[in-house]
């Protein structure tokens, strides 16, 4: 199913049991997402501001066009999206996924202090430049194909995001290292 008003949808749901590795697509089975936690079976879930992550399928296609052998989940994202420009969503934007899940964008991009397994396996990691994170405001189940709908435009702030995390990303962008 896709959202008929925007066409944005979940192309793939991906989880992993360890951080710093590629995530595996879970297929068509519904996946439980816990409020203020994230995917119940994912290593990145927890009581912090990066409970779930998003990367546009269009970013993966761009990486493939540069010769990288990559697919959904290879950059460590929970949600591979299609039909929505995730990088244009300001902090604080609330997004509904499917009928139940509600998330708030909490960080855009990230600083990698070391090159992880994803970088060495894929040859590059686009997630620091093109991925985003969110906190789970309302849990529920989600599945591949669920519509993605922006329900509240953010103002560029998120009360869940530590100021130092946002400052680190902004400094890296300003320095041209992100």
C-alpha atoms as an extended CHARMM CRD file, in Angstrom:
* protein
*
       178  EXT
         1         1  UNK       CA              0.0000000000        0.0000000000        0.0000000000  PROA      1               0.0000000000
         2         2  UNK       CA              1.1800000000        3.5260000000       -0.6620000000  PROA      2               0.0000000000
         3         3  UNK       CA             -0.1040000000        6.9130000000        0.4140000000  PROA      3               0.0000000000
         4         4  UNK       CA             -2.1620000000        8.1690000000       -2.4880000000  PROA      4               0.0000000000
         5         5  UNK       CA             -1.6710000000       11.8220000000       -1.5340000000  PROA      5               0.0000000000
         6         6  UNK       CA              2.1360000000       11.8530000000       -1.6000000000  PROA      6               0.0000000000
         7         7  UNK       CA              3.2030000000        8.4400000000       -2.8320000000  PROA      7               0.0000000000
         8         8  UNK       CA              5.7250000000        8.1530000000        0.0120000000  PROA      8               0.0000000000
         9         9  UNK       CA              6.0520000000        4.6840000000        1.4880000000  PROA      9               0.0000000000
        10        10  UNK       CA              8.3050000000        2.2480000000        3.3340000000  PROA      10              0.0000000000
        11        11  UNK       CA             10.2660000000        0.3450000000        0.7040000000  PROA      11              0.0000000000
        12        12  UNK       CA             12.0620000000       -1.8590000000        3.2360000000  PROA      12              0.0000000000
        13        13  UNK       CA             12.2840000000       -2.3860000000        7.0000000000  PROA      13              0.0000000000
        14        14  UNK       CA             15.7350000000       -3.4380000000        8.1860000000  PROA      14              0.0000000000
        15        15  UNK       CA             17.0790000000       -4.5490000000       11.5710000000  PROA      15              0.0000000000
        16        16  UNK       CA             20.2980000000       -5.9040000000       13.0460000000  PROA      16              0.0000000000
        17        17  UNK       CA             21.3180000000       -7.3880000000       16.3650000000  PROA      17              0.0000000000
        18        18  UNK       CA             24.6740000000       -5.5340000000       16.4020000000  PROA      18              0.0000000000
        19        19  UNK       CA             25.6340000000       -1.9000000000       15.8540000000  PROA      19              0.0000000000
        20        20  UNK       CA             28.0480000000       -0.9250000000       13.0750000000  PROA      20              0.0000000000
        21        21  UNK       CA             26.8390000000       -3.6180000000       10.6940000000  PROA      21              0.0000000000
        22        22  UNK       CA             24.5250000000       -3.8260000000        7.7310000000  PROA      22              0.0000000000
        23        23  UNK       CA             20.9020000000       -4.3970000000        8.6360000000  PROA      23              0.0000000000
        24        24  UNK       CA             18.8470000000       -7.1960000000        7.1130000000  PROA      24              0.0000000000
        25        25  UNK       CA             15.4910000000       -6.5800000000        5.4200000000  PROA      25              0.0000000000
        26        26  UNK       CA             12.6790000000       -8.3060000000        7.3300000000  PROA      26              0.0000000000
        27        27  UNK       CA             10.3810000000       -8.8800000000        4.3580000000  PROA      27              0.0000000000
        28        28  UNK       CA              6.6270000000       -8.4850000000        4.5580000000  PROA      28              0.0000000000
        29        29  UNK       CA              6.0770000000       -9.4820000000        8.1900000000  PROA      29              0.0000000000
        30        30  UNK       CA              4.6960000000       -6.7760000000       10.5300000000  PROA      30              0.0000000000
        31        31  UNK       CA              7.3980000000       -5.4290000000       12.8470000000  PROA      31              0.0000000000
        32        32  UNK       CA              6.7680000000       -4.1960000000       16.4040000000  PROA      32              0.0000000000
        33        33  UNK       CA              8.0820000000       -0.7520000000       17.3210000000  PROA      33              0.0000000000
        34        34  UNK       CA              8.0560000000        0.2770000000       20.9770000000  PROA      34              0.0000000000
        35        35  UNK       CA              7.2250000000        3.8250000000       22.0650000000  PROA      35              0.0000000000
        36        36  UNK       CA             10.3170000000        5.7770000000       23.2130000000  PROA      36              0.0000000000
        37        37  UNK       CA             12.4920000000        2.7960000000       22.2340000000  PROA      37              0.0000000000
        38        38  UNK       CA             12.4190000000        1.7110000000       18.5740000000  PROA      38              0.0000000000
        39        39  UNK       CA             12.2910000000       -1.6780000000       16.8560000000  PROA      39              0.0000000000
        40        40  UNK       CA             12.1430000000       -4.2970000000       19.5980000000  PROA      40              0.0000000000
        41        41  UNK       CA             14.6670000000       -6.5160000000       17.7830000000  PROA      41              0.0000000000
        42        42  UNK       CA             17.1810000000       -3.8650000000       16.6730000000  PROA      42              0.0000000000
        43        43  UNK       CA             20.5440000000       -3.0290000000       18.2620000000  PROA      43              0.0000000000
        44        44  UNK       CA             20.0500000000        0.7440000000       17.8900000000  PROA      44              0.0000000000
        45        45  UNK       CA             16.7840000000        0.8380000000       19.8230000000  PROA      45              0.0000000000
        46        46  UNK       CA             16.9990000000        2.4110000000       23.2460000000  PROA      46              0.0000000000
        47        47  UNK       CA             16.3710000000        5.3680000000       25.4740000000  PROA      47              0.0000000000
        48        48  UNK       CA             18.0740000000        8.0040000000       23.3370000000  PROA      48              0.0000000000
        49        49  UNK       CA             17.3720000000       10.3830000000       20.4530000000  PROA      49              0.0000000000
        50        50  UNK       CA             18.3040000000        7.9940000000       17.5970000000  PROA      50              0.0000000000
        51        51  UNK       CA             15.7210000000        5.2410000000       18.1100000000  PROA      51              0.0000000000
        52        52  UNK       CA             14.9410000000        4.6380000000       14.4170000000  PROA      52              0.0000000000
        53        53  UNK       CA             16.7250000000        5.6750000000       11.2380000000  PROA      53              0.0000000000
        54        54  UNK       CA             15.7120000000        6.5230000000        7.6810000000  PROA      54              0.0000000000
        55        55  UNK       CA             17.4960000000        6.5490000000        4.3300000000  PROA      55              0.0000000000
        56        56  UNK       CA             15.8670000000        7.2900000000        0.9810000000  PROA      56              0.0000000000
        57        57  UNK       CA             15.9670000000        4.5650000000       -1.6440000000  PROA      57              0.0000000000
        58        58  UNK       CA             16.9630000000        7.3290000000       -4.0260000000  PROA      58              0.0000000000
        59        59  UNK       CA             20.2090000000        7.6930000000       -2.0110000000  PROA      59              0.0000000000
        60        60  UNK       CA             20.9020000000        3.9820000000       -2.4170000000  PROA      60              0.0000000000
        61        61  UNK       CA             20.3150000000        4.2740000000       -6.1740000000  PROA      61              0.0000000000
        62        62  UNK       CA             22.8030000000        7.1570000000       -6.2630000000  PROA      62              0.0000000000
        63        63  UNK       CA             25.3860000000        4.9960000000       -4.4450000000  PROA      63              0.0000000000
        64        64  UNK       CA             24.7540000000        2.1570000000       -6.9010000000  PROA      64              0.0000000000
        65        65  UNK       CA             25.2810000000        4.6410000000       -9.7350000000  PROA      65              0.0000000000
        66        66  UNK       CA             28.7300000000        5.3840000000       -8.2700000000  PROA      66              0.0000000000
        67        67  UNK       CA             29.5590000000        1.6920000000       -8.5840000000  PROA      67              0.0000000000
        68        68  UNK       CA             28.8190000000        0.5560000000       -5.0170000000  PROA      68              0.0000000000
        69        69  UNK       CA             27.2960000000       -2.9110000000       -4.6050000000  PROA      69              0.0000000000
        70        70  UNK       CA             24.6240000000       -1.9610000000       -2.0370000000  PROA      70              0.0000000000
        71        71  UNK       CA             20.9540000000       -2.5680000000       -1.2950000000  PROA      71              0.0000000000
        72        72  UNK       CA             18.3360000000       -1.7790000000        1.3480000000  PROA      72              0.0000000000
        73        73  UNK       CA             19.7190000000       -2.0470000000        4.8870000000  PROA      73              0.0000000000
        74        74  UNK       CA             23.3760000000       -1.9710000000        3.8430000000  PROA      74              0.0000000000
        75        75  UNK       CA             23.8980000000        1.5040000000        5.3100000000  PROA      75              0.0000000000
        76        76  UNK       CA             22.3460000000        0.5660000000        8.6520000000  PROA      76              0.0000000000
        77        77  UNK       CA             18.9830000000        2.2620000000        8.1510000000  PROA      77              0.0000000000
        78        78  UNK       CA             15.8010000000        0.8810000000        9.7350000000  PROA      78              0.0000000000
        79        79  UNK       CA             13.4940000000        2.3930000000        7.1280000000  PROA      79              0.0000000000
        80        80  UNK       CA             14.3740000000        2.5630000000        3.4620000000  PROA      80              0.0000000000
        81        81  UNK       CA             11.8920000000        5.1030000000        2.1160000000  PROA      81              0.0000000000
        82        82  UNK       CA             10.6760000000        5.9550000000       -1.3410000000  PROA      82              0.0000000000
        83        83  UNK       CA              8.9130000000        9.0540000000       -2.5890000000  PROA      83              0.0000000000
        84        84  UNK       CA              9.8760000000       11.4100000000        0.2480000000  PROA      84              0.0000000000
        85        85  UNK       CA             12.8750000000       13.7250000000        0.5190000000  PROA      85              0.0000000000
        86        86  UNK       CA             13.8900000000       12.7840000000        4.0660000000  PROA      86              0.0000000000
        87        87  UNK       CA             16.7000000000       15.3470000000        4.1140000000  PROA      87              0.0000000000
        88        88  UNK       CA             14.1830000000       18.1620000000        3.6640000000  PROA      88              0.0000000000
        89        89  UNK       CA             12.3490000000       17.2810000000        6.8900000000  PROA      89              0.0000000000
        90        90  UNK       CA             13.3720000000       19.7530000000        9.6130000000  PROA      90              0.0000000000
        91        91  UNK       CA             13.9900000000       18.6510000000       13.1780000000  PROA      91              0.0000000000
        92        92  UNK       CA             10.7350000000       18.3020000000       15.0750000000  PROA      92              0.0000000000
        93        93  UNK       CA              8.7670000000       17.1150000000       12.0300000000  PROA      93              0.0000000000
        94        94  UNK       CA              6.2710000000       14.4200000000       12.9970000000  PROA      94              0.0000000000
        95        95  UNK       CA              5.7690000000       11.5760000000       10.5650000000  PROA      95              0.0000000000
        96        96  UNK       CA              3.1360000000        8.8520000000       10.6480000000  PROA      96              0.0000000000
        97        97  UNK       CA              4.0910000000        5.4810000000        9.2370000000  PROA      97              0.0000000000
        98        98  UNK       CA              1.2220000000        3.1130000000        8.5380000000  PROA      98              0.0000000000
        99        99  UNK       CA             -1.8110000000        3.3170000000       10.7970000000  PROA      99              0.0000000000
       100       100  UNK       CA             -0.0570000000        3.2740000000       14.1690000000  PROA      100             0.0000000000
       101       101  UNK       CA              3.5210000000        4.5450000000       14.2760000000  PROA      101             0.0000000000
       102       102  UNK       CA              4.2950000000        8.2140000000       14.9560000000  PROA      102             0.0000000000
       103       103  UNK       CA              7.8940000000        9.4780000000       15.0350000000  PROA      103             0.0000000000
       104       104  UNK       CA              9.5920000000       12.8530000000       15.4140000000  PROA      104             0.0000000000
       105       105  UNK       CA             12.7170000000       13.7460000000       13.4490000000  PROA      105             0.0000000000
       106       106  UNK       CA             15.5080000000       14.1870000000       15.9980000000  PROA      106             0.0000000000
       107       107  UNK       CA             18.7470000000       14.3280000000       13.9850000000  PROA      107             0.0000000000
       108       108  UNK       CA             19.7320000000       14.8540000000       10.3550000000  PROA      108             0.0000000000
       109       109  UNK       CA             22.9870000000       13.1440000000        9.4350000000  PROA      109             0.0000000000
       110       110  UNK       CA             25.6440000000       11.9740000000       11.8590000000  PROA      110             0.0000000000
       111       111  UNK       CA             29.3600000000       12.2100000000       12.4470000000  PROA      111             0.0000000000
       112       112  UNK       CA             31.2820000000        8.9570000000       12.1380000000  PROA      112             0.0000000000
       113       113  UNK       CA             34.3830000000        9.0280000000       14.3210000000  PROA      113             0.0000000000
       114       114  UNK       CA             35.7270000000        5.7790000000       12.8950000000  PROA      114             0.0000000000
       115       115  UNK       CA             35.0440000000        3.8820000000        9.7180000000  PROA      115             0.0000000000
       116       116  UNK       CA             32.7020000000        1.0320000000       10.5710000000  PROA      116             0.0000000000
       117       117  UNK       CA             32.1250000000       -2.3030000000        8.8740000000  PROA      117             0.0000000000
       118       118  UNK       CA             29.5550000000       -0.6850000000        6.5880000000  PROA      118             0.0000000000
       119       119  UNK       CA             32.2060000000        1.6060000000        5.0980000000  PROA      119             0.0000000000
       120       120  UNK       CA             34.5980000000       -1.2770000000        4.4540000000  PROA      120             0.0000000000
       121       121  UNK       CA             31.9120000000       -3.5970000000        3.0830000000  PROA      121             0.0000000000
       122       122  UNK       CA             30.2270000000       -1.0180000000        0.8430000000  PROA      122             0.0000000000
       123       123  UNK       CA             33.2060000000        1.1660000000       -0.0750000000  PROA      123             0.0000000000
       124       124  UNK       CA             31.5560000000        4.3210000000        1.2570000000  PROA      124             0.0000000000
       125       125  UNK       CA             28.8950000000        5.1880000000        3.7840000000  PROA      125             0.0000000000
       126       126  UNK       CA             26.3230000000        7.6970000000        2.6260000000  PROA      126             0.0000000000
       127       127  UNK       CA             24.2960000000        7.5060000000        5.8190000000  PROA      127             0.0000000000
       128       128  UNK       CA             26.2210000000       10.2360000000        7.6810000000  PROA      128             0.0000000000
       129       129  UNK       CA             25.3750000000       12.6390000000        4.8400000000  PROA      129             0.0000000000
       130       130  UNK       CA             21.9300000000       11.4260000000        3.8060000000  PROA      130             0.0000000000
       131       131  UNK       CA             20.3660000000        9.5480000000        6.7130000000  PROA      131             0.0000000000
       132       132  UNK       CA             18.0840000000       10.8790000000        9.4280000000  PROA      132             0.0000000000
       133       133  UNK       CA             16.9940000000        9.7290000000       12.8780000000  PROA      133             0.0000000000
       134       134  UNK       CA             13.7780000000        9.9010000000       14.8740000000  PROA      134             0.0000000000
       135       135  UNK       CA             12.3080000000        9.1550000000       18.2780000000  PROA      135             0.0000000000
       136       136  UNK       CA              9.1720000000        7.0470000000       18.5550000000  PROA      136             0.0000000000
       137       137  UNK       CA              6.2790000000        9.0920000000       19.9480000000  PROA      137             0.0000000000
       138       138  UNK       CA              3.6820000000        6.3470000000       19.4780000000  PROA      138             0.0000000000
       139       139  UNK       CA              4.5780000000        2.7170000000       18.9660000000  PROA      139             0.0000000000
       140       140  UNK       CA              2.8010000000        0.0220000000       17.0260000000  PROA      140             0.0000000000
       141       141  UNK       CA              3.4590000000       -2.2930000000       14.1400000000  PROA      141             0.0000000000
       142       142  UNK       CA              4.7720000000       -1.3450000000       10.7270000000  PROA      142             0.0000000000
       143       143  UNK       CA              5.3650000000       -3.2480000000        7.5410000000  PROA      143             0.0000000000
       144       144  UNK       CA              6.9360000000       -2.8840000000        4.1510000000  PROA      144             0.0000000000
       145       145  UNK       CA              4.6630000000       -0.8080000000        1.9080000000  PROA      145             0.0000000000
       146       146  UNK       CA              3.1700000000        1.3030000000        4.7100000000  PROA      146             0.0000000000
       147       147  UNK       CA              2.4760000000        4.9190000000        3.7280000000  PROA      147             0.0000000000
       148       148  UNK       CA              4.6400000000        7.7130000000        5.1290000000  PROA      148             0.0000000000
       149       149  UNK       CA              2.7850000000       10.9440000000        5.8890000000  PROA      149             0.0000000000
       150       150  UNK       CA              4.1400000000       14.1840000000        7.3630000000  PROA      150             0.0000000000
       151       151  UNK       CA              1.5280000000       15.1210000000        9.9770000000  PROA      151             0.0000000000
       152       152  UNK       CA              3.2910000000       18.1200000000       11.5280000000  PROA      152             0.0000000000
       153       153  UNK       CA              6.0520000000       20.2190000000       10.0000000000  PROA      153             0.0000000000
       154       154  UNK       CA              8.9420000000       20.7900000000       12.3970000000  PROA      154             0.0000000000
       155       155  UNK       CA             10.4240000000       24.1430000000       13.3680000000  PROA      155             0.0000000000
       156       156  UNK       CA             14.0370000000       22.9630000000       13.3090000000  PROA      156             0.0000000000
       157       157  UNK       CA             14.1630000000       21.9520000000       16.9720000000  PROA      157             0.0000000000
       158       158  UNK       CA             13.5340000000       18.6930000000       18.7840000000  PROA      158             0.0000000000
       159       159  UNK       CA             13.3320000000       18.4970000000       22.5680000000  PROA      159             0.0000000000
       160       160  UNK       CA             14.6450000000       14.9170000000       22.4570000000  PROA      160             0.0000000000
       161       161  UNK       CA             17.9230000000       15.8640000000       20.7400000000  PROA      161             0.0000000000
       162       162  UNK       CA             20.9750000000       16.6710000000       22.8710000000  PROA      162             0.0000000000
       163       163  UNK       CA             22.3510000000       20.0800000000       21.8920000000  PROA      163             0.0000000000
       164       164  UNK       CA             25.8930000000       18.6960000000       21.6410000000  PROA      164             0.0000000000
       165       165  UNK       CA             24.8170000000       16.0500000000       19.0960000000  PROA      165             0.0000000000
       166       166  UNK       CA             23.2070000000       18.6580000000       16.8580000000  PROA      166             0.0000000000
       167       167  UNK       CA             26.1830000000       21.0270000000       17.2580000000  PROA      167             0.0000000000
       168       168  UNK       CA             28.6060000000       18.2470000000       16.2670000000  PROA      168             0.0000000000
       169       169  UNK       CA             26.7140000000       17.5490000000       13.0230000000  PROA      169             0.0000000000
       170       170  UNK       CA             26.3970000000       21.2650000000       12.2050000000  PROA      170             0.0000000000
       171       171  UNK       CA             30.1370000000       21.8110000000       12.8120000000  PROA      171             0.0000000000
       172       172  UNK       CA             31.0160000000       18.8820000000       10.5300000000  PROA      172             0.0000000000
       173       173  UNK       CA             28.7740000000       20.2730000000        7.7810000000  PROA      173             0.0000000000
       174       174  UNK       CA             30.3270000000       23.7370000000        8.1350000000  PROA      174             0.0000000000
       175       175  UNK       CA             33.8130000000       22.2090000000        7.9380000000  PROA      175             0.0000000000
       176       176  UNK       CA             32.8640000000       20.2330000000        4.8310000000  PROA      176             0.0000000000
       177       177  UNK       CA             33.5840000000       16.8750000000        6.4640000000  PROA      177             0.0000000000
       178       178  UNK       CA             30.0050000000       15.6320000000        6.3080000000  PROA      178             0.0000000000
